Amino acid sequence: MELSLPKTLSDQISEYIVDKIVRMELEPGERILEQRIADELGVSRAPVREALRNVARTGLVEMVPRCGAHVRRITQKSIEGLCDVFILLFGHVVRR
């Protein structure tokens, strides 16, 4: 039996933001307005702010002081870095 904790409001908002990024409803480089997300979901800005910090930890969003949150742009360098990680992980799995 596997127990799971109920998702917090900020966790649910984080999933909402990630989904919007994946669906390209928020485009690379676009500024994410806390108030707009809060209005869309009918919540205050505080859990949206916390959710943006959570998503920033994944690398999908970049938090810029005094400028807010932006969807991170994908660069050739970041793609190469992901490929390197994938190769290392794949090699580790194959050895098992």
BELSULRA-V791262 format. One record per helix or strand of 3 or more residues. SS is the DSSP state (helix for helix, strand for strand). FROM is the first residue (numbers start at 1). TO is the last residue. If there is no record, write none. Layout:
<<SS & FROM & TO> <SS & FROM & TO>>
This chain:
<<helix & 9 & 22> <helix & 34 & 41> <helix & 45 & 58> <strand & 61 & 64> <strand & 68 & 71> <helix & 76 & 95>>
